Amino acid sequence: MVVPKLSTICLFSASISSISTSSSPIMLTYGPGYQNLEFVIRQKDGSPLKPDSMTQKWIRFLDSIGFPRIRLHDLRHTNATALIQAGVNPRVVQQRLGHADVNITINTYTHVLPEMDEEAAEKLDSIVLHRA
């Protein structure tokens, strides 16, 4: 089995408790056959999920809730844009996405939303009005 390169990022407590495997009934069911590789997304036996199978699950999920089909990869763009919009340092976003260069993160994965431009205009207004 080829084990993909692993990245470590911080998760919030709800995420951590939902993926914890230390006392997982699934882990106990598989016993010594369980592969505790600590993947967030994994097969029932703990092994890595094949990318195509994740895509198929994603499409079934979107169909089941009546959402339009978007590529799973597009969530990376959404994630990056949301983090930048929330004021997260671009270098932190770069690290979380696993990019070697922050320019890839900024130029490819983040997008300027109308409300971001409005916020910039409000900040500039504030600067000008306070200095005038």
Legacy VTK file of the C-alpha trace (Angstrom):
# vtk DataFile Version 3.0
C-alpha trace
ASCII
DATASET POLYDATA
POINTS 132 float
0.000 0.000 0.000
1.229 3.480 -0.888
0.679 5.921 1.954
0.155 9.483 0.715
2.267 12.349 2.037
0.679 13.546 5.252
0.076 17.124 6.305
-0.798 18.218 9.789
-3.243 21.067 10.370
-5.141 22.234 13.431
-8.793 21.282 13.706
-11.443 22.644 16.046
-12.710 20.435 18.861
-15.938 19.353 17.114
-13.895 18.051 14.178
-11.478 16.237 16.433
-14.202 14.476 18.416
-16.016 13.440 15.239
-12.927 11.761 13.769
-11.430 10.324 16.931
-10.648 6.632 16.501
-9.203 5.731 19.880
-12.434 4.125 21.095
-14.259 3.887 17.799
-16.683 0.951 17.499
-15.440 0.518 13.918
-11.854 0.245 15.141
-12.926 -2.344 17.709
-14.877 -4.290 15.051
-11.831 -4.548 12.785
-9.526 -5.350 15.683
-5.916 -5.894 14.643
-6.917 -5.488 10.967
-7.745 -1.829 11.555
-5.140 0.525 10.078
-4.911 3.447 12.470
-3.299 5.874 10.029
-5.288 8.798 11.473
-6.732 9.936 8.150
-9.654 12.339 8.475
-11.342 10.674 5.507
-10.775 6.934 5.413
-12.272 3.586 4.603
-13.965 1.605 7.369
-10.747 -0.326 8.028
-8.807 2.937 8.485
-6.994 2.782 5.153
-6.939 5.808 2.820
-10.012 6.399 0.710
-9.417 6.262 -3.026
-9.968 9.719 -4.599
-12.521 8.426 -7.130
-14.565 6.835 -4.383
-14.619 10.126 -2.448
-15.795 11.940 -5.580
-18.592 9.411 -6.072
-19.694 9.803 -2.439
-19.621 13.593 -2.830
-21.812 13.494 -5.945
-24.305 11.136 -4.238
-24.404 13.479 -1.225
-25.074 16.567 -3.381
-27.778 14.718 -5.306
-29.400 13.521 -2.072
-29.775 17.063 -0.725
-30.747 18.603 -4.056
-27.632 20.750 -4.474
-26.079 21.414 -7.861
-23.059 19.281 -8.667
-19.804 21.050 -7.970
-16.381 19.498 -8.003
-15.078 18.340 -4.654
-11.869 20.202 -5.477
-13.852 23.451 -5.594
-14.199 23.208 -1.811
-10.471 24.012 -1.590
-11.140 27.316 -3.359
-14.131 28.020 -1.103
-12.062 27.170 1.979
-9.192 29.444 0.935
-11.480 32.357 0.055
-13.460 32.029 3.309
-10.288 31.961 5.395
-8.808 35.012 3.638
-12.144 36.837 3.988
-12.109 36.037 7.713
-8.704 37.680 8.025
-6.539 34.559 8.279
-2.949 35.247 7.258
-2.370 34.052 3.654
0.709 32.087 4.781
-1.467 30.100 7.190
-3.942 29.373 4.379
-0.992 28.344 2.178
0.216 25.890 4.810
-3.255 24.429 5.403
-3.688 23.808 1.670
-0.200 22.329 1.378
1.093 24.796 -1.209
4.837 25.355 -1.575
4.347 29.003 -2.552
1.875 31.551 -1.165
1.411 32.929 -4.705
-0.358 29.699 -5.719
-2.734 30.161 -2.790
-3.449 33.805 -3.497
-3.553 33.720 -7.304
-5.288 30.390 -7.842
-7.265 29.465 -4.738
-8.630 32.729 -3.384
-11.249 34.837 -5.079
-12.355 38.420 -4.438
-15.976 38.519 -3.386
-18.115 41.669 -3.738
-18.375 42.038 0.034
-14.564 41.973 0.284
-14.382 44.942 -2.088
-17.110 46.725 -0.100
-15.137 46.141 3.124
-12.019 47.603 1.483
-14.005 50.681 0.405
-15.382 51.117 3.953
-11.892 50.852 5.448
-10.527 53.396 2.968
-13.446 55.708 3.800
-12.612 55.368 7.476
-8.951 56.155 6.865
-9.729 59.217 4.718
-12.425 60.563 7.030
-10.257 60.239 10.131
-7.267 61.934 8.509
-9.191 64.750 6.833
LINES 1 133
132 0 1 2 3 4 5 6 7 8 9 10 11 12 13 14 15 16 17 18 19 20 21 22 23 24 25 26 27 28 29 30 31 32 33 34 35 36 37 38 39 40 41 42 43 44 45 46 47 48 49 50 51 52 53 54 55 56 57 58 59 60 61 62 63 64 65 66 67 68 69 70 71 72 73 74 75 76 77 78 79 80 81 82 83 84 85 86 87 88 89 90 91 92 93 94 95 96 97 98 99 100 101 102 103 104 105 106 107 108 109 110 111 112 113 114 115 116 117 118 119 120 121 122 123 124 125 126 127 128 129 130 131
